[in-house]
Amino acid sequence: MEHLSDLGFNEENHKKSKGCTTFYQLENDNDSELVDDDIEEINSVVSEDIASKFTSYVQDLEANFTHHQKEFKPVHDIMKAIKRSSQEDIPNICKMLRLHKEGSIDNFFKNSELSYSSKMGYMEPLLPPMRHPRFCVEREKYKLNMDYLVHDFEAMCNTLKPYSKLVMIDMGADLARESGPVIKLLDLYSKFGFEFDHIYGYEIKFTDPFTVYENQLPEKYMASFHWINVAVDADPESKMNPLKSILSQFDEDDFIVVKLDIDHGPTEVPLAKQIYNSDDLLAKIDQFYFEHHVNMKEISPYWSSSMKGTVKESTSSTVTSNRKFLGEGLK
């Protein structure tokens, strides 16, 4: 954390603020956008040993974790098994979701670079560029690739109760976007037996409900999906703020996922801060996916005018919140 400024993560100028410095060894002669002076400056802060470990992490991610996750045989609705069992039997049920034969998914990674939440288990390192590290090398190919996200489904399963409801709140639910992230997330959770009772999709851009339900939404999610075609409001007292109106209907024993990706800093940042600063919200929210649109050179062609703030601000707030509230999963 003490070297965030040295790495240029505090730059407001998106041409200077780089998000790929930690993974610079992934670059090669053909694709590298780093000149010798850049690498010399990075080496003064990020040792070759540390950079090598993160390069090794990416290799372990792809060859071990991602491979096993893709090969995992889908599990049918885990809550049905939990509802038929006692609380004492839940750990044995959750073992069905285990990816590594020795238990912890940390075993997939030689250097233990994963972040950790006492409630949600292991997760990917909370580092820029805030997407797949190979985005630093092949941007078009990896800009929407979500295989870098690490989910510890066995640990998540162990938080469930026989009466838990599974809820997703998606702020920025543009289902028409290429390779829409929410459907990928829903499919991943479904593969590991997490079938949501309610999915609330907020989206400001008007889309005919017939188009949403007939052409964009997979049939398996029809019974649980709520299309709310309005803008969210960051006002903590507004009923159009789902952190107030929706989350108030659920409690800590429910499994709640929140995704925040609305490309509008004046709205998304206050909403994120409401979560970070609220003991009640942090206790309820189990997974929080936040695409913070800060100034970063590598992503600027895609985010353009929506960028505000610095990589340092985003990284610091995420890590600080994760240290203060070890119960939640921050992504």
C-alpha positions as CSV (number, residue, x, y, z in Angstrom):
1,M,0.0,0.0,0.0
2,E,2.9,2.4,0.8
3,H,4.1,2.3,-2.9
4,L,0.8,3.1,-4.6
5,S,1.9,6.7,-5.3
6,D,5.3,5.6,-6.5
7,L,3.6,3.4,-9.1
8,G,1.7,6.3,-10.4
9,F,-1.7,5.1,-9.1
10,N,-2.4,8.6,-7.7
11,E,-2.4,10.3,-11.1
12,E,-5.6,12.1,-12.1
13,N,-4.3,12.2,-15.7
14,H,-5.4,9.0,-17.4
15,K,-2.4,9.2,-19.7
16,K,0.0,8.8,-16.8
17,S,-1.9,6.6,-14.4
18,K,-1.1,3.0,-15.3
19,G,-2.8,-0.1,-14.0
20,C,-0.6,-2.8,-15.3
21,T,2.7,-2.1,-13.5
22,T,2.4,-5.0,-11.1
23,F,2.0,-7.4,-14.0
24,Y,4.6,-5.8,-16.3
25,Q,6.5,-9.1,-16.7
26,L,3.5,-10.5,-18.6
27,E,4.4,-8.0,-21.4
28,N,6.4,-9.2,-24.3
29,D,8.5,-7.5,-27.0
30,N,5.6,-7.5,-29.5
31,D,2.8,-6.3,-27.2
32,S,4.6,-4.2,-24.6
33,E,3.6,-0.6,-24.2
34,L,6.2,0.0,-21.5
35,V,9.4,1.7,-22.6
36,D,12.8,1.1,-20.9
37,D,12.4,4.2,-18.6
38,D,9.0,2.9,-17.5
39,I,10.4,-0.5,-16.6
40,E,13.4,1.0,-14.7
41,E,11.0,3.2,-12.7
42,I,8.7,0.2,-11.9
43,N,11.7,-2.0,-10.9
44,S,12.6,0.7,-8.3
45,V,9.3,0.0,-6.5
46,V,8.2,-3.5,-7.6
47,S,11.1,-5.9,-7.2
48,E,11.7,-8.5,-9.9
49,D,11.0,-11.2,-7.3
50,I,7.5,-9.7,-6.5
51,A,6.8,-9.2,-10.2
52,S,7.8,-12.8,-10.9
53,K,5.4,-14.0,-8.2
54,F,2.5,-12.2,-9.8
55,T,3.5,-13.6,-13.2
56,S,3.5,-17.1,-11.5
57,Y,0.1,-16.3,-10.0
58,V,-1.4,-15.7,-13.5
59,Q,0.1,-19.0,-14.7
60,D,-1.4,-20.8,-11.7
61,L,-4.7,-19.0,-12.2
62,E,-5.0,-20.2,-15.8
63,A,-3.5,-23.7,-15.6
64,N,-4.9,-24.7,-12.3
65,F,-7.8,-22.7,-10.9
66,T,-9.6,-21.7,-14.1
67,H,-9.0,-25.1,-15.6
68,H,-10.6,-26.9,-12.6
69,Q,-13.5,-24.5,-12.4
70,K,-14.3,-25.0,-16.1
71,E,-14.1,-28.8,-15.7
72,F,-16.3,-28.8,-12.5
73,K,-19.4,-30.9,-13.0
74,P,-22.5,-28.7,-12.3
75,V,-24.3,-29.1,-9.0
76,H,-28.1,-28.9,-8.8
77,D,-29.7,-26.3,-6.6
78,I,-27.6,-26.5,-3.4
79,M,-30.4,-24.9,-1.2
80,K,-32.7,-27.9,-1.9
81,A,-30.1,-30.2,-0.2
82,I,-29.5,-27.7,2.6
83,K,-33.3,-27.3,3.3
84,R,-33.6,-31.1,3.8
85,S,-30.6,-31.2,6.2
86,S,-29.7,-30.1,9.7
87,Q,-27.3,-27.2,10.2
88,E,-24.6,-29.7,11.3
89,D,-24.8,-31.4,7.9
90,I,-24.2,-28.3,5.8
91,P,-20.4,-28.5,5.8
92,N,-20.6,-32.0,4.3
93,I,-23.1,-30.8,1.6
94,C,-20.8,-27.9,0.8
95,K,-17.9,-30.2,0.2
96,M,-19.5,-31.0,-3.1
97,L,-18.4,-27.6,-4.3
98,R,-14.7,-28.2,-3.4
99,L,-12.4,-27.7,-6.4
100,H,-9.1,-28.8,-4.9
101,K,-8.7,-32.4,-3.5
102,E,-7.0,-31.1,-0.4
103,G,-9.6,-28.5,0.4
104,S,-8.6,-24.9,0.2
105,I,-8.4,-23.3,-3.3
106,D,-5.3,-21.6,-2.0
107,N,-3.6,-24.9,-2.8
108,F,-3.9,-24.0,-6.5
109,F,-1.5,-21.1,-6.1
110,K,2.2,-21.7,-5.2
111,N,2.9,-18.3,-3.6
112,S,-0.4,-17.7,-1.8
113,E,-1.2,-14.4,-3.5
114,L,-4.9,-14.6,-3.0
115,S,-6.9,-12.2,-0.9
116,Y,-9.0,-13.6,1.9
117,S,-12.3,-12.9,3.6
118,S,-13.2,-14.7,6.8
119,K,-16.8,-15.1,5.6
120,M,-16.5,-15.6,1.8
121,G,-13.1,-17.4,1.8
122,Y,-10.4,-16.8,-0.9
123,M,-10.7,-14.3,-3.7
124,E,-8.4,-12.8,-6.4
125,P,-5.7,-10.3,-5.4
126,L,-7.3,-6.9,-5.0
127,L,-5.0,-5.1,-7.4
128,P,-5.1,-3.1,-10.6
129,P,-5.9,-3.3,-13.5
130,M,-9.2,-4.4,-12.0
131,R,-9.7,-7.1,-14.6
132,H,-7.9,-10.1,-16.0
133,P,-4.1,-9.5,-15.8
134,R,-3.7,-10.6,-19.4
135,F,-5.6,-7.5,-20.4
136,C,-2.3,-5.8,-20.0
137,V,-1.0,-7.8,-23.0
138,E,-4.1,-8.4,-25.2
139,R,-6.6,-5.7,-24.4
140,E,-9.4,-6.5,-26.9
141,K,-9.3,-10.2,-26.1
142,Y,-9.4,-9.8,-22.3
143,K,-11.2,-6.6,-21.7
144,L,-14.5,-8.4,-20.7
145,N,-12.9,-11.7,-19.6
146,M,-14.1,-12.6,-16.1
147,D,-12.0,-15.7,-15.6
148,Y,-9.7,-13.8,-13.2
149,L,-12.4,-13.7,-10.6
150,V,-11.8,-16.2,-7.8
151,H,-14.8,-17.5,-6.0
152,D,-14.6,-19.9,-3.0
153,F,-18.0,-21.5,-3.4
154,E,-17.4,-24.1,-0.6
155,A,-16.8,-21.2,1.9
156,M,-19.7,-19.3,0.5
157,C,-22.0,-22.4,0.9
158,N,-21.0,-22.8,4.5
159,T,-22.6,-19.4,5.3
160,L,-26.0,-20.6,4.1
161,K,-28.9,-21.5,6.4
162,P,-31.9,-23.8,5.5
163,Y,-34.1,-20.6,5.4
164,S,-31.6,-18.4,3.5
165,K,-32.8,-16.5,0.4
166,L,-30.4,-15.9,-2.5
167,V,-30.6,-12.4,-3.9
168,M,-28.7,-10.5,-6.5
169,I,-29.0,-6.7,-7.0
170,D,-27.6,-5.6,-10.4
171,M,-27.1,-1.8,-10.7
172,G,-26.2,-1.4,-14.4
173,A,-28.1,-4.4,-15.9
174,D,-27.7,-3.7,-19.6
175,L,-28.4,-7.2,-20.9
176,A,-27.8,-6.1,-24.5
177,R,-24.1,-5.5,-23.9
178,E,-21.6,-7.8,-25.6
179,S,-20.9,-10.7,-23.3
180,G,-23.0,-9.2,-20.5
181,P,-21.3,-9.8,-17.1
182,V,-24.4,-10.4,-15.1
183,I,-25.4,-13.5,-17.2
184,K,-21.9,-14.8,-16.9
185,L,-22.1,-14.4,-13.1
186,L,-25.5,-16.0,-12.9
187,D,-24.3,-19.0,-14.9
188,L,-21.2,-19.4,-12.8
189,Y,-23.2,-19.3,-9.5
190,S,-25.7,-21.7,-11.0
191,K,-23.0,-24.1,-12.0
192,F,-22.1,-24.3,-8.3
193,G,-25.7,-24.8,-7.2
194,F,-26.4,-21.2,-6.2
195,E,-29.9,-20.5,-7.8
196,F,-31.1,-17.0,-7.0
197,D,-34.6,-16.5,-5.6
198,H,-34.6,-12.8,-6.7
199,I,-32.5,-10.9,-9.3
200,Y,-33.2,-7.2,-9.4
201,G,-31.9,-5.6,-12.6
202,Y,-31.7,-1.8,-12.6
203,E,-30.9,-0.1,-15.9
204,I,-31.3,3.5,-17.0
205,K,-31.3,2.9,-20.7
206,F,-34.8,2.1,-21.9
207,T,-35.3,-1.4,-23.2
208,D,-38.7,-2.8,-24.1
209,P,-39.5,-5.5,-21.5
210,F,-40.5,-7.9,-24.3
211,T,-37.0,-7.6,-25.7
212,V,-35.5,-8.2,-22.3
213,Y,-37.5,-11.2,-21.5
214,E,-37.9,-12.7,-24.9
215,N,-34.5,-12.0,-26.5
216,Q,-31.9,-11.3,-23.8
217,L,-32.7,-13.2,-20.6
218,P,-32.1,-17.0,-20.6
219,E,-35.3,-18.8,-19.8
220,K,-33.9,-20.4,-16.6
221,Y,-33.9,-17.0,-14.9
222,M,-37.4,-15.9,-15.9
223,A,-39.0,-16.9,-12.6
224,S,-36.5,-14.9,-10.5
225,F,-35.7,-11.8,-12.6
226,H,-37.2,-8.4,-11.9
227,W,-36.5,-5.8,-14.7
228,I,-36.5,-2.3,-13.2
229,N,-35.9,0.1,-16.1
230,V,-35.0,3.2,-14.2
231,A,-31.9,5.0,-12.9
232,V,-30.8,4.2,-9.3
233,D,-30.6,7.1,-6.9
234,A,-27.7,7.5,-4.6
235,D,-29.8,9.4,-2.0
236,P,-29.8,7.1,1.1
237,E,-33.4,7.9,1.7
238,S,-34.7,7.4,-1.8
239,K,-36.8,4.3,-2.6
240,M,-35.0,4.2,-5.9
241,N,-31.8,3.4,-3.9
242,P,-31.9,-0.4,-3.8
243,L,-29.5,-0.4,-0.9
244,K,-32.4,1.0,1.1
245,S,-35.6,-0.3,-0.6
246,I,-34.5,-3.8,-1.5
247,L,-31.9,-4.7,1.0
248,S,-34.1,-3.6,3.9
249,Q,-36.4,-6.6,3.0
250,F,-33.6,-9.1,3.7
251,D,-31.3,-10.0,6.6
252,E,-27.8,-11.3,7.4
253,D,-28.8,-14.9,7.0
254,D,-29.7,-14.4,3.4
255,F,-27.0,-14.6,0.7
256,I,-26.8,-11.2,-1.1
257,V,-24.8,-10.3,-4.1
258,V,-24.5,-6.7,-5.3
259,K,-23.1,-5.6,-8.6
260,L,-22.4,-1.9,-9.2
261,D,-21.4,-0.8,-12.7
262,I,-23.3,2.3,-13.9
263,D,-20.6,4.4,-15.6
264,H,-21.5,7.5,-13.6
265,G,-19.1,8.6,-10.9
266,P,-21.5,11.0,-9.1
267,T,-23.8,8.1,-8.5
268,E,-21.7,5.0,-8.2
269,V,-19.1,6.4,-5.8
270,P,-21.7,7.6,-3.2
271,L,-23.4,4.2,-3.5
272,A,-20.1,2.3,-2.9
273,K,-19.3,4.6,0.1
274,Q,-22.7,3.8,1.6
275,I,-21.7,0.2,1.6
276,Y,-18.2,0.7,2.8
277,N,-19.4,3.0,5.7
278,S,-22.4,1.0,6.8
279,D,-22.0,-1.9,9.3
280,D,-25.5,-3.0,8.5
281,L,-25.0,-3.2,4.7
282,L,-21.6,-4.9,5.1
283,A,-23.2,-7.5,7.3
284,K,-25.9,-8.2,4.8
285,I,-23.9,-8.1,1.5
286,D,-21.9,-11.3,0.9
287,Q,-20.3,-10.4,-2.5
288,F,-19.8,-6.9,-3.9
289,Y,-18.7,-6.4,-7.5
290,F,-17.8,-2.8,-8.2
291,E,-16.3,-1.4,-11.4
292,H,-14.9,1.8,-10.2
293,H,-14.3,4.1,-13.2
294,V,-11.1,5.8,-12.2
295,N,-8.4,7.3,-14.4
296,M,-6.3,4.6,-15.9
297,K,-4.3,4.7,-19.1
298,E,-5.0,1.1,-20.2
299,I,-8.7,1.3,-19.9
300,S,-9.2,4.9,-21.0
301,P,-10.2,4.1,-24.6
302,Y,-13.2,2.2,-23.2
303,W,-14.2,4.4,-20.2
304,S,-13.5,7.8,-21.7
305,S,-15.6,10.5,-20.0
306,S,-16.8,8.3,-17.2
307,M,-13.4,8.3,-15.5
308,K,-13.0,10.1,-12.2
309,G,-10.6,9.7,-9.3
310,T,-7.4,7.7,-9.1
311,V,-6.4,4.0,-9.0
312,K,-4.9,4.7,-5.6
313,E,-8.2,5.9,-4.2
314,S,-10.0,2.9,-5.5
315,T,-7.4,0.4,-4.2
316,S,-7.1,2.1,-0.9
317,S,-10.8,2.2,-0.2
318,T,-11.2,-1.5,-1.2
319,V,-8.3,-2.8,0.9
320,T,-9.2,-0.6,3.9
321,S,-12.8,-1.8,3.8
322,N,-11.6,-5.4,3.5
323,R,-9.4,-5.0,6.5
324,K,-12.0,-3.3,8.6
325,F,-14.9,-5.6,7.7
326,L,-13.5,-9.1,7.1
327,G,-17.0,-10.5,6.6
328,E,-17.7,-9.3,3.1
329,G,-16.3,-10.2,-0.2
330,L,-15.1,-7.2,-2.2
331,K,-14.3,-7.6,-5.9
